[in-house]
Amino acid sequence: MRFEFDREKSRDVRRKHGVSLREAQEVFDQVYLVDQKNDDPEQFRAIGWCGGRLCSVVFEIRHDSEGEYYHLVTAWEATKEEEQSYAENV
């Protein structure tokens, strides 16, 4: 699985939400929950563990000459609702 994100955006996300997009990649290393966030552009939210805490990551599935990759948009520590959804579905 390949990932792509803007480094400056990652720093902004870390400042605002306490988790960087680089750290957020860890969510995809273990069991995680996915749902659709937006239709245009098509975005998904993954809820899973990174840095020892439950986090949410918004991402897009994109393609290039090498194939499919995940473009990470933003991340944050999971809300109570997201924690509950994760607990009920994973």
mmCIF file as gemmi writes it, N, C-alpha and C atoms, coordinates in Angstrom:
data_model
loop_
_atom_site.group_PDB
_atom_site.id
_atom_site.type_symbol
_atom_site.label_atom_id
_atom_site.label_alt_id
_atom_site.label_comp_id
_atom_site.label_asym_id
_atom_site.label_entity_id
_atom_site.label_seq_id
_atom_site.pdbx_PDB_ins_code
_atom_site.Cartn_x
_atom_site.Cartn_y
_atom_site.Cartn_z
_atom_site.occupancy
_atom_site.B_iso_or_equiv
_atom_site.pdbx_formal_charge
_atom_site.auth_seq_id
_atom_site.auth_asym_id
_atom_site.pdbx_PDB_model_num
ATOM 1 N N . MET Axp A 1 ? 0.854 -1.175 0 1 0 ? 1 A 1
ATOM 2 C CA . MET Axp A 1 ? 0 0 0 1 0 ? 1 A 1
ATOM 3 C C . MET Axp A 1 ? 0.902 1.241 0 1 0 ? 1 A 1
ATOM 4 N N . ARG Axp A 2 ? 0.633 2.138 -0.946 1 0 ? 2 A 1
ATOM 5 C CA . ARG Axp A 2 ? 1.416 3.376 -1.022 1 0 ? 2 A 1
ATOM 6 C C . ARG Axp A 2 ? 0.591 4.541 -0.485 1 0 ? 2 A 1
ATOM 7 N N . PHE Axp A 3 ? 1.306 5.521 0.08 1 0 ? 3 A 1
ATOM 8 C CA . PHE Axp A 3 ? 0.665 6.715 0.628 1 0 ? 3 A 1
ATOM 9 C C . PHE Axp A 3 ? 1.321 7.956 0.054 1 0 ? 3 A 1
ATOM 10 N N . GLU Axp A 4 ? 0.542 9.036 -0.004 1 0 ? 4 A 1
ATOM 11 C CA . GLU Axp A 4 ? 1.03 10.328 -0.447 1 0 ? 4 A 1
ATOM 12 C C . GLU Axp A 4 ? 0.319 11.384 0.385 1 0 ? 4 A 1
ATOM 13 N N . PHE Axp A 5 ? 1.033 12.418 0.753 1 0 ? 5 A 1
ATOM 14 C CA . PHE Axp A 5 ? 0.434 13.548 1.449 1 0 ? 5 A 1
ATOM 15 C C . PHE Axp A 5 ? 1.365 14.743 1.329 1 0 ? 5 A 1
ATOM 16 N N . ASP Axp A 6 ? 0.808 15.902 1.537 1 0 ? 6 A 1
ATOM 17 C CA . ASP Axp A 6 ? 1.576 17.144 1.499 1 0 ? 6 A 1
ATOM 18 C C . ASP Axp A 6 ? 2.255 17.329 2.855 1 0 ? 6 A 1
ATOM 19 N N . ARG Axp A 7 ? 3.574 17.484 2.848 1 0 ? 7 A 1
ATOM 20 C CA . ARG Axp A 7 ? 4.33 17.602 4.11 1 0 ? 7 A 1
ATOM 21 C C . ARG Axp A 7 ? 3.92 18.834 4.926 1 0 ? 7 A 1
ATOM 22 N N . GLU Axp A 8 ? 3.691 19.946 4.24 1 0 ? 8 A 1
ATOM 23 C CA . GLU Axp A 8 ? 3.267 21.161 4.948 1 0 ? 8 A 1
ATOM 24 C C . GLU Axp A 8 ? 1.889 20.95 5.58 1 0 ? 8 A 1
ATOM 25 N N . LYS Axp A 9 ? 0.999 20.323 4.834 1 0 ? 9 A 1
ATOM 26 C CA . LYS Axp A 9 ? -0.334 20.019 5.368 1 0 ? 9 A 1
ATOM 27 C C . LYS Axp A 9 ? -0.216 19.093 6.577 1 0 ? 9 A 1
ATOM 28 N N . SER Axp A 10 ? 0.707 18.136 6.529 1 0 ? 10 A 1
ATOM 29 C CA . SER Axp A 10 ? 0.919 17.218 7.643 1 0 ? 10 A 1
ATOM 30 C C . SER Axp A 10 ? 1.323 17.983 8.909 1 0 ? 10 A 1
ATOM 31 N N . ARG Axp A 11 ? 2.192 18.967 8.747 1 0 ? 11 A 1
ATOM 32 C CA . ARG Axp A 11 ? 2.598 19.791 9.898 1 0 ? 11 A 1
ATOM 33 C C . ARG Axp A 11 ? 1.409 20.572 10.451 1 0 ? 11 A 1
ATOM 34 N N . ASP Axp A 12 ? 0.584 21.127 9.56 1 0 ? 12 A 1
ATOM 35 C CA . ASP Axp A 12 ? -0.609 21.862 9.985 1 0 ? 12 A 1
ATOM 36 C C . ASP Axp A 12 ? -1.583 20.951 10.728 1 0 ? 12 A 1
ATOM 37 N N . VAL Axp A 13 ? -1.796 19.752 10.192 1 0 ? 13 A 1
ATOM 38 C CA . VAL Axp A 13 ? -2.706 18.795 10.819 1 0 ? 13 A 1
ATOM 39 C C . VAL Axp A 13 ? -2.185 18.414 12.209 1 0 ? 13 A 1
ATOM 40 N N . ARG Axp A 14 ? -0.879 18.195 12.317 1 0 ? 14 A 1
ATOM 41 C CA . ARG Axp A 14 ? -0.292 17.855 13.628 1 0 ? 14 A 1
ATOM 42 C C . ARG Axp A 14 ? -0.505 18.992 14.628 1 0 ? 14 A 1
ATOM 43 N N . ARG Axp A 15 ? -0.296 20.218 14.17 1 0 ? 15 A 1
ATOM 44 C CA . ARG Axp A 15 ? -0.489 21.381 15.052 1 0 ? 15 A 1
ATOM 45 C C . ARG Axp A 15 ? -1.945 21.489 15.51 1 0 ? 15 A 1
ATOM 46 N N . LYS Axp A 16 ? -2.875 21.292 14.585 1 0 ? 16 A 1
ATOM 47 C CA . LYS Axp A 16 ? -4.301 21.449 14.893 1 0 ? 16 A 1
ATOM 48 C C . LYS Axp A 16 ? -4.893 20.261 15.638 1 0 ? 16 A 1
ATOM 49 N N . HIS Axp A 17 ? -4.49 19.038 15.24 1 0 ? 17 A 1
ATOM 50 C CA . HIS Axp A 17 ? -5.182 17.84 15.731 1 0 ? 17 A 1
ATOM 51 C C . HIS Axp A 17 ? -4.307 16.871 16.522 1 0 ? 17 A 1
ATOM 52 N N . GLY Axp A 18 ? -3.012 17.159 16.627 1 0 ? 18 A 1
ATOM 53 C CA . GLY Axp A 18 ? -2.142 16.326 17.449 1 0 ? 18 A 1
ATOM 54 C C . GLY Axp A 18 ? -1.664 15.035 16.814 1 0 ? 18 A 1
ATOM 55 N N . VAL Axp A 19 ? -1.935 14.853 15.532 1 0 ? 19 A 1
ATOM 56 C CA . VAL Axp A 19 ? -1.455 13.654 14.825 1 0 ? 19 A 1
ATOM 57 C C . VAL Axp A 19 ? -1.045 14.07 13.415 1 0 ? 19 A 1
ATOM 58 N N . SER Axp A 20 ? 0.135 13.644 12.982 1 0 ? 20 A 1
ATOM 59 C CA . SER Axp A 20 ? 0.589 13.99 11.631 1 0 ? 20 A 1
ATOM 60 C C . SER Axp A 20 ? 0.075 12.965 10.63 1 0 ? 20 A 1
ATOM 61 N N . LEU Axp A 21 ? 0.099 13.335 9.376 1 0 ? 21 A 1
ATOM 62 C CA . LEU Axp A 21 ? -0.336 12.408 8.336 1 0 ? 21 A 1
ATOM 63 C C . LEU Axp A 21 ? 0.643 11.242 8.206 1 0 ? 21 A 1
ATOM 64 N N . ARG Axp A 22 ? 1.913 11.465 8.505 1 0 ? 22 A 1
ATOM 65 C CA . ARG Axp A 22 ? 2.887 10.372 8.51 1 0 ? 22 A 1
ATOM 66 C C . ARG Axp A 22 ? 2.508 9.353 9.589 1 0 ? 22 A 1
ATOM 67 N N . GLU Axp A 23 ? 2.197 9.843 10.795 1 0 ? 23 A 1
ATOM 68 C CA . GLU Axp A 23 ? 1.756 8.943 11.872 1 0 ? 23 A 1
ATOM 69 C C . GLU Axp A 23 ? 0.466 8.228 11.487 1 0 ? 23 A 1
ATOM 70 N N . ALA Axp A 24 ? -0.423 8.932 10.817 1 0 ? 24 A 1
ATOM 71 C CA . ALA Axp A 24 ? -1.739 8.386 10.471 1 0 ? 24 A 1
ATOM 72 C C . ALA Axp A 24 ? -1.648 7.174 9.551 1 0 ? 24 A 1
ATOM 73 N N . GLN Axp A 25 ? -0.544 7.011 8.842 1 0 ? 25 A 1
ATOM 74 C CA . GLN Axp A 25 ? -0.363 5.84 7.987 1 0 ? 25 A 1
ATOM 75 C C . GLN Axp A 25 ? -0.456 4.539 8.786 1 0 ? 25 A 1
ATOM 76 N N . GLU Axp A 26 ? -0.104 4.592 10.078 1 0 ? 26 A 1
ATOM 77 C CA . GLU Axp A 26 ? -0.144 3.411 10.941 1 0 ? 26 A 1
ATOM 78 C C . GLU Axp A 26 ? -1.542 2.807 11.034 1 0 ? 26 A 1
ATOM 79 N N . VAL Axp A 27 ? -2.566 3.623 10.852 1 0 ? 27 A 1
ATOM 80 C CA . VAL Axp A 27 ? -3.948 3.141 10.922 1 0 ? 27 A 1
ATOM 81 C C . VAL Axp A 27 ? -4.143 1.956 9.967 1 0 ? 27 A 1
ATOM 82 N N . PHE Axp A 28 ? -3.492 2.018 8.818 1 0 ? 28 A 1
ATOM 83 C CA . PHE Axp A 28 ? -3.69 1.012 7.776 1 0 ? 28 A 1
ATOM 84 C C . PHE Axp A 28 ? -2.851 -0.25 8 1 0 ? 28 A 1
ATOM 85 N N . ASP Axp A 29 ? -2.044 -0.277 9.054 1 0 ? 29 A 1
ATOM 86 C CA . ASP Axp A 29 ? -1.203 -1.444 9.359 1 0 ? 29 A 1
ATOM 87 C C . ASP Axp A 29 ? -1.935 -2.508 10.16 1 0 ? 29 A 1
ATOM 88 N N . GLN Axp A 30 ? -3.122 -2.218 10.623 1 0 ? 30 A 1
ATOM 89 C CA . GLN Axp A 30 ? -3.876 -3.161 11.448 1 0 ? 30 A 1
ATOM 90 C C . GLN Axp A 30 ? -5.356 -3.069 11.108 1 0 ? 30 A 1
ATOM 91 N N . VAL Axp A 31 ? -6.193 -3.671 11.902 1 0 ? 31 A 1
ATOM 92 C CA . VAL Axp A 31 ? -7.641 -3.645 11.649 1 0 ? 31 A 1
ATOM 93 C C . VAL Axp A 31 ? -8.15 -2.211 11.768 1 0 ? 31 A 1
ATOM 94 N N . TYR Axp A 32 ? -8.92 -1.794 10.776 1 0 ? 32 A 1
ATOM 95 C CA . TYR Axp A 32 ? -9.505 -0.455 10.803 1 0 ? 32 A 1
ATOM 96 C C . TYR Axp A 32 ? -10.888 -0.491 10.178 1 0 ? 32 A 1
ATOM 97 N N . LEU Axp A 33 ? -11.673 0.504 10.48 1 0 ? 33 A 1
ATOM 98 C CA . LEU Axp A 33 ? -13.038 0.657 9.976 1 0 ? 33 A 1
ATOM 99 C C . LEU Axp A 33 ? -13.028 1.741 8.905 1 0 ? 33 A 1
ATOM 100 N N . VAL Axp A 34 ? -13.716 1.512 7.785 1 0 ? 34 A 1
ATOM 101 C CA . VAL Axp A 34 ? -13.77 2.502 6.701 1 0 ? 34 A 1
ATOM 102 C C . VAL Axp A 34 ? -15.219 2.818 6.362 1 0 ? 34 A 1
ATOM 103 N N . ASP Axp A 35 ? -15.498 4.089 6.143 1 0 ? 35 A 1
ATOM 104 C CA . ASP Axp A 35 ? -16.782 4.502 5.601 1 0 ? 35 A 1
ATOM 105 C C . ASP Axp A 35 ? -16.548 5.64 4.617 1 0 ? 35 A 1
ATOM 106 N N . GLN Axp A 36 ? -17.559 5.944 3.828 1 0 ? 36 A 1
ATOM 107 C CA . GLN Axp A 36 ? -17.416 7.008 2.841 1 0 ? 36 A 1
ATOM 108 C C . GLN Axp A 36 ? -17.715 8.343 3.492 1 0 ? 36 A 1
ATOM 109 N N . LYS Axp A 37 ? -16.859 9.303 3.263 1 0 ? 37 A 1
ATOM 110 C CA . LYS Axp A 37 ? -16.978 10.623 3.863 1 0 ? 37 A 1
ATOM 111 C C . LYS Axp A 37 ? -17.655 11.604 2.902 1 0 ? 37 A 1
ATOM 112 N N . ASN Axp A 38 ? -17.207 11.63 1.643 1 0 ? 38 A 1
ATOM 113 C CA . ASN Axp A 38 ? -17.685 12.582 0.633 1 0 ? 38 A 1
ATOM 114 C C . ASN Axp A 38 ? -17.833 11.884 -0.705 1 0 ? 38 A 1
ATOM 115 N N . ASP Axp A 39 ? -18.696 12.432 -1.546 1 0 ? 39 A 1
ATOM 116 C CA . ASP Axp A 39 ? -18.847 11.901 -2.896 1 0 ? 39 A 1
ATOM 117 C C . ASP Axp A 39 ? -18.001 12.652 -3.924 1 0 ? 39 A 1
ATOM 118 N N . ASP Axp A 40 ? -17.793 13.942 -3.734 1 0 ? 40 A 1
ATOM 119 C CA . ASP Axp A 40 ? -17.09 14.734 -4.733 1 0 ? 40 A 1
ATOM 120 C C . ASP Axp A 40 ? -16.148 15.73 -4.077 1 0 ? 40 A 1
ATOM 121 N N . PRO Axp A 41 ? -14.859 15.46 -4.017 1 0 ? 41 A 1
ATOM 122 C CA . PRO Axp A 41 ? -14.234 14.245 -4.522 1 0 ? 41 A 1
ATOM 123 C C . PRO Axp A 41 ? -14.55 13.065 -3.601 1 0 ? 41 A 1
ATOM 124 N N . GLU Axp A 42 ? -14.447 11.872 -4.153 1 0 ? 42 A 1
ATOM 125 C CA . GLU Axp A 42 ? -14.732 10.677 -3.356 1 0 ? 42 A 1
ATOM 126 C C . GLU Axp A 42 ? -13.67 10.525 -2.271 1 0 ? 42 A 1
ATOM 127 N N . GLN Axp A 43 ? -14.116 10.616 -1.022 1 0 ? 43 A 1
ATOM 128 C CA . GLN Axp A 43 ? -13.221 10.508 0.12 1 0 ? 43 A 1
ATOM 129 C C . GLN Axp A 43 ? -13.773 9.491 1.104 1 0 ? 43 A 1
ATOM 130 N N . PHE Axp A 44 ? -12.858 8.886 1.834 1 0 ? 44 A 1
ATOM 131 C CA . PHE Axp A 44 ? -13.204 7.88 2.814 1 0 ? 44 A 1
ATOM 132 C C . PHE Axp A 44 ? -12.599 8.255 4.16 1 0 ? 44 A 1
ATOM 133 N N . ARG Axp A 45 ? -13.195 7.721 5.233 1 0 ? 45 A 1
ATOM 134 C CA . ARG Axp A 45 ? -12.646 7.908 6.58 1 0 ? 45 A 1
ATOM 135 C C . ARG Axp A 45 ? -12.284 6.528 7.112 1 0 ? 45 A 1
ATOM 136 N N . ALA Axp A 46 ? -11.07 6.419 7.605 1 0 ? 46 A 1
ATOM 137 C CA . ALA Axp A 46 ? -10.628 5.195 8.27 1 0 ? 46 A 1
ATOM 138 C C . ALA Axp A 46 ? -10.461 5.505 9.75 1 0 ? 46 A 1
ATOM 139 N N . ILE Axp A 47 ? -10.94 4.61 10.597 1 0 ? 47 A 1
ATOM 140 C CA . ILE Axp A 47 ? -10.785 4.756 12.044 1 0 ? 47 A 1
ATOM 141 C C . ILE Axp A 47 ? -9.946 3.573 12.517 1 0 ? 47 A 1
ATOM 142 N N . GLY Axp A 48 ? -8.843 3.86 13.173 1 0 ? 48 A 1
ATOM 143 C CA . GLY Axp A 48 ? -7.955 2.81 13.647 1 0 ? 48 A 1
ATOM 144 C C . GLY Axp A 48 ? -6.885 3.374 14.566 1 0 ? 48 A 1
ATOM 145 N N . TRP Axp A 49 ? -5.95 2.526 14.921 1 0 ? 49 A 1
ATOM 146 C CA . TRP Axp A 49 ? -4.929 2.892 15.904 1 0 ? 49 A 1
ATOM 147 C C . TRP Axp A 49 ? -3.664 3.427 15.261 1 0 ? 49 A 1
ATOM 148 N N . CYS Axp A 50 ? -3.147 4.528 15.825 1 0 ? 50 A 1
ATOM 149 C CA . CYS Axp A 50 ? -1.836 5.059 15.455 1 0 ? 50 A 1
ATOM 150 C C . CYS Axp A 50 ? -1.279 5.81 16.661 1 0 ? 50 A 1
ATOM 151 N N . GLY Axp A 51 ? -0.007 5.633 16.894 1 0 ? 51 A 1
ATOM 152 C CA . GLY Axp A 51 ? 0.624 6.317 18.023 1 0 ? 51 A 1
ATOM 153 C C . GLY Axp A 51 ? -0.007 5.976 19.361 1 0 ? 51 A 1
ATOM 154 N N . GLY Axp A 52 ? -0.544 4.763 19.488 1 0 ? 52 A 1
ATOM 155 C CA . GLY Axp A 52 ? -1.139 4.333 20.75 1 0 ? 52 A 1
ATOM 156 C C . GLY Axp A 52 ? -2.499 4.922 21.063 1 0 ? 52 A 1
ATOM 157 N N . ARG Axp A 53 ? -3.135 5.534 20.07 1 0 ? 53 A 1
ATOM 158 C CA . ARG Axp A 53 ? -4.468 6.117 20.296 1 0 ? 53 A 1
ATOM 159 C C . ARG Axp A 53 ? -5.34 5.875 19.074 1 0 ? 53 A 1
ATOM 160 N N . LEU Axp A 54 ? -6.63 5.908 19.276 1 0 ? 54 A 1
ATOM 161 C CA . LEU Axp A 54 ? -7.575 5.713 18.187 1 0 ? 54 A 1
ATOM 162 C C . LEU Axp A 54 ? -7.685 7.021 17.397 1 0 ? 54 A 1
ATOM 163 N N . CYS Axp A 55 ? -7.513 6.929 16.09 1 0 ? 55 A 1
ATOM 164 C CA . CYS Axp A 55 ? -7.517 8.119 15.238 1 0 ? 55 A 1
ATOM 165 C C . CYS Axp A 55 ? -8.427 7.913 14.03 1 0 ? 55 A 1
ATOM 166 N N . SER Axp A 56 ? -8.809 9.018 13.414 1 0 ? 56 A 1
ATOM 167 C CA . SER Axp A 56 ? -9.553 9.01 12.165 1 0 ? 56 A 1
ATOM 168 C C . SER Axp A 56 ? -8.705 9.675 11.098 1 0 ? 56 A 1
ATOM 169 N N . VAL Axp A 57 ? -8.763 9.116 9.89 1 0 ? 57 A 1
ATOM 170 C CA . VAL Axp A 57 ? -7.984 9.624 8.76 1 0 ? 57 A 1
ATOM 171 C C . VAL Axp A 57 ? -8.909 9.737 7.559 1 0 ? 57 A 1
ATOM 172 N N . VAL Axp A 58 ? -8.917 10.894 6.924 1 0 ? 58 A 1
ATOM 173 C CA . VAL Axp A 58 ? -9.662 11.067 5.684 1 0 ? 58 A 1
ATOM 174 C C . VAL Axp A 58 ? -8.668 10.885 4.539 1 0 ? 58 A 1
ATOM 175 N N . PHE Axp A 59 ? -9.071 10.061 3.553 1 0 ? 59 A 1
ATOM 176 C CA . PHE Axp A 59 ? -8.179 9.782 2.437 1 0 ? 59 A 1
ATOM 177 C C . PHE Axp A 59 ? -8.954 9.621 1.139 1 0 ? 59 A 1
ATOM 178 N N . GLU Axp A 60 ? -8.224 9.747 0.035 1 0 ? 60 A 1
ATOM 179 C CA . GLU Axp A 60 ? -8.757 9.521 -1.299 1 0 ? 60 A 1
ATOM 180 C C . GLU Axp A 60 ? -7.955 8.396 -1.927 1 0 ? 60 A 1
ATOM 181 N N . ILE Axp A 61 ? -8.608 7.583 -2.724 1 0 ? 61 A 1
ATOM 182 C CA . ILE Axp A 61 ? -7.911 6.549 -3.476 1 0 ? 61 A 1
ATOM 183 C C . ILE Axp A 61 ? -7.611 7.124 -4.85 1 0 ? 61 A 1
ATOM 184 N N . ARG Axp A 62 ? -6.335 7.212 -5.175 1 0 ? 62 A 1
ATOM 185 C CA . ARG Axp A 62 ? -5.91 7.789 -6.445 1 0 ? 62 A 1
ATOM 186 C C . ARG Axp A 62 ? -5.087 6.764 -7.225 1 0 ? 62 A 1
ATOM 187 N N . HIS Axp A 63 ? -4.852 7.09 -8.496 1 0 ? 63 A 1
ATOM 188 C CA . HIS Axp A 63 ? -4.078 6.208 -9.363 1 0 ? 63 A 1
ATOM 189 C C . HIS Axp A 63 ? -3.039 7.023 -10.124 1 0 ? 63 A 1
ATOM 190 N N . ASP Axp A 64 ? -1.895 6.406 -10.359 1 0 ? 64 A 1
ATOM 191 C CA . ASP Axp A 64 ? -0.866 6.99 -11.201 1 0 ? 64 A 1
ATOM 192 C C . ASP Axp A 64 ? -0.254 5.875 -12.035 1 0 ? 64 A 1
ATOM 193 N N . SER Axp A 65 ? 0.857 6.142 -12.691 1 0 ? 65 A 1
ATOM 194 C CA . SER Axp A 65 ? 1.463 5.147 -13.574 1 0 ? 65 A 1
ATOM 195 C C . SER Axp A 65 ? 1.918 3.89 -12.823 1 0 ? 65 A 1
ATOM 196 N N . GLU Axp A 66 ? 2.117 3.99 -11.514 1 0 ? 66 A 1
ATOM 197 C CA . GLU Axp A 66 ? 2.534 2.838 -10.706 1 0 ? 66 A 1
ATOM 198 C C . GLU Axp A 66 ? 1.349 2.085 -10.112 1 0 ? 66 A 1
ATOM 199 N N . GLY Axp A 67 ? 0.144 2.62 -10.257 1 0 ? 67 A 1
ATOM 200 C CA . GLY Axp A 67 ? -1.044 1.964 -9.736 1 0 ? 67 A 1
ATOM 201 C C . GLY Axp A 67 ? -1.753 2.798 -8.682 1 0 ? 67 A 1
ATOM 202 N N . GLU Axp A 68 ? -2.434 2.106 -7.778 1 0 ? 68 A 1
ATOM 203 C CA . GLU Axp A 68 ? -3.263 2.753 -6.754 1 0 ? 68 A 1
ATOM 204 C C . GLU Axp A 68 ? -2.431 3.213 -5.565 1 0 ? 68 A 1
ATOM 205 N N . TYR Axp A 69 ? -2.82 4.367 -4.991 1 0 ? 69 A 1
ATOM 206 C CA . TYR Axp A 69 ? -2.218 4.833 -3.745 1 0 ? 69 A 1
ATOM 207 C C . TYR Axp A 69 ? -3.255 5.613 -2.955 1 0 ? 69 A 1
ATOM 208 N N . TYR Axp A 70 ? -2.989 5.78 -1.667 1 0 ? 70 A 1
ATOM 209 C CA . TYR Axp A 70 ? -3.884 6.533 -0.785 1 0 ? 70 A 1
ATOM 210 C C . TYR Axp A 70 ? -3.302 7.926 -0.574 1 0 ? 70 A 1
ATOM 211 N N . HIS Axp A 71 ? -4.101 8.923 -0.92 1 0 ? 71 A 1
ATOM 212 C CA . HIS Axp A 71 ? -3.733 10.32 -0.659 1 0 ? 71 A 1
ATOM 213 C C . HIS Axp A 71 ? -4.382 10.709 0.671 1 0 ? 71 A 1
ATOM 214 N N . LEU Axp A 72 ? -3.557 10.953 1.694 1 0 ? 72 A 1
ATOM 215 C CA . LEU Axp A 72 ? -4.071 11.303 3.019 1 0 ? 72 A 1
ATOM 216 C C . LEU Axp A 72 ? -4.396 12.789 3.051 1 0 ? 72 A 1
ATOM 217 N N . VAL Axp A 73 ? -5.606 13.116 3.49 1 0 ? 73 A 1
ATOM 218 C CA . VAL Axp A 73 ? -6.104 14.493 3.466 1 0 ? 73 A 1
ATOM 219 C C . VAL Axp A 73 ? -5.974 15.151 4.839 1 0 ? 73 A 1
ATOM 220 N N . THR Axp A 74 ? -6.465 14.472 5.882 1 0 ? 74 A 1
ATOM 221 C CA . THR Axp A 74 ? -6.397 15.004 7.233 1 0 ? 74 A 1
ATOM 222 C C . THR Axp A 74 ? -6.552 13.865 8.23 1 0 ? 74 A 1
ATOM 223 N N . ALA Axp A 75 ? -6.261 14.159 9.485 1 0 ? 75 A 1
ATOM 224 C CA . ALA Axp A 75 ? -6.371 13.149 10.549 1 0 ? 75 A 1
ATOM 225 C C . ALA Axp A 75 ? -6.615 13.859 11.877 1 0 ? 75 A 1
ATOM 226 N N . TRP Axp A 76 ? -7.189 13.109 12.836 1 0 ? 76 A 1
ATOM 227 C CA . TRP Axp A 76 ? -7.446 13.647 14.17 1 0 ? 76 A 1
ATOM 228 C C . TRP Axp A 76 ? -7.648 12.489 15.133 1 0 ? 76 A 1
ATOM 229 N N . GLU Axp A 77 ? -7.579 12.797 16.425 1 0 ? 77 A 1
ATOM 230 C CA . GLU Axp A 77 ? -7.912 11.782 17.418 1 0 ? 77 A 1
ATOM 231 C C . GLU Axp A 77 ? -9.404 11.514 17.33 1 0 ? 77 A 1
ATOM 232 N N . ALA Axp A 78 ? -9.774 10.239 17.389 1 0 ? 78 A 1
ATOM 233 C CA . ALA Axp A 78 ? -11.172 9.847 17.214 1 0 ? 78 A 1
ATOM 234 C C . ALA Axp A 78 ? -12.074 10.527 18.24 1 0 ? 78 A 1
ATOM 235 N N . THR Axp A 79 ? -13.257 10.902 17.784 1 0 ? 79 A 1
ATOM 236 C CA . THR Axp A 79 ? -14.266 11.467 18.663 1 0 ? 79 A 1
ATOM 237 C C . THR Axp A 79 ? -14.939 10.328 19.437 1 0 ? 79 A 1
ATOM 238 N N . LYS Axp A 80 ? -15.752 10.652 20.405 1 0 ? 80 A 1
ATOM 239 C CA . LYS Axp A 80 ? -16.493 9.631 21.167 1 0 ? 80 A 1
ATOM 240 C C . LYS Axp A 80 ? -17.378 8.806 20.236 1 0 ? 80 A 1
ATOM 241 N N . GLU Axp A 81 ? -18.045 9.457 19.297 1 0 ? 81 A 1
ATOM 242 C CA . GLU Axp A 81 ? -18.891 8.74 18.333 1 0 ? 81 A 1
ATOM 243 C C . GLU Axp A 81 ? -18.069 7.779 17.489 1 0 ? 81 A 1
ATOM 244 N N . GLU Axp A 82 ? -16.896 8.22 17.047 1 0 ? 82 A 1
ATOM 245 C CA . GLU Axp A 82 ? -16.031 7.369 16.242 1 0 ? 82 A 1
ATOM 246 C C . GLU Axp A 82 ? -15.498 6.199 17.072 1 0 ? 82 A 1
ATOM 247 N N . GLU Axp A 83 ? -15.155 6.457 18.331 1 0 ? 83 A 1
ATOM 248 C CA . GLU Axp A 83 ? -14.719 5.384 19.225 1 0 ? 83 A 1
ATOM 249 C C . GLU Axp A 83 ? -15.812 4.334 19.361 1 0 ? 83 A 1
ATOM 250 N N . GLN Axp A 84 ? -17.05 4.779 19.542 1 0 ? 84 A 1
ATOM 251 C CA . GLN Axp A 84 ? -18.176 3.869 19.702 1 0 ? 84 A 1
ATOM 252 C C . GLN Axp A 84 ? -18.396 3.059 18.417 1 0 ? 84 A 1
ATOM 253 N N . SER Axp A 85 ? -18.351 3.721 17.286 1 0 ? 85 A 1
ATOM 254 C CA . SER Axp A 85 ? -18.529 3.039 16.004 1 0 ? 85 A 1
ATOM 255 C C . SER Axp A 85 ? -17.442 1.981 15.8 1 0 ? 85 A 1
ATOM 256 N N . TYR Axp A 86 ? -16.215 2.315 16.125 1 0 ? 86 A 1
ATOM 257 C CA . TYR Axp A 86 ? -15.104 1.371 16.013 1 0 ? 86 A 1
ATOM 258 C C . TYR Axp A 86 ? -15.342 0.165 16.914 1 0 ? 86 A 1
ATOM 259 N N . ALA Axp A 87 ? -15.716 0.425 18.157 1 0 ? 87 A 1
ATOM 260 C CA . ALA Axp A 87 ? -15.938 -0.647 19.125 1 0 ? 87 A 1
ATOM 261 C C . ALA Axp A 87 ? -17.069 -1.579 18.688 1 0 ? 87 A 1
ATOM 262 N N . GLU Axp A 88 ? -18.088 -1.022 18.075 1 0 ? 88 A 1
ATOM 263 C CA . GLU Axp A 88 ? -19.244 -1.821 17.658 1 0 ? 88 A 1
ATOM 264 C C . GLU Axp A 88 ? -18.996 -2.619 16.371 1 0 ? 88 A 1
ATOM 265 N N . ASN Axp A 89 ? -18.062 -2.161 15.553 1 0 ? 89 A 1
ATOM 266 C CA . ASN Axp A 89 ? -17.903 -2.756 14.213 1 0 ? 89 A 1
ATOM 267 C C . ASN Axp A 89 ? -16.593 -3.492 13.954 1 0 ? 89 A 1
ATOM 268 N N . VAL Axp A 90 ? -15.645 -3.369 14.845 1 0 ? 90 A 1
ATOM 269 C CA . VAL Axp A 90 ? -14.352 -4.042 14.601 1 0 ? 90 A 1
ATOM 270 C C . VAL Axp A 90 ? -14.14 -5.153 15.597 1 0 ? 90 A 1
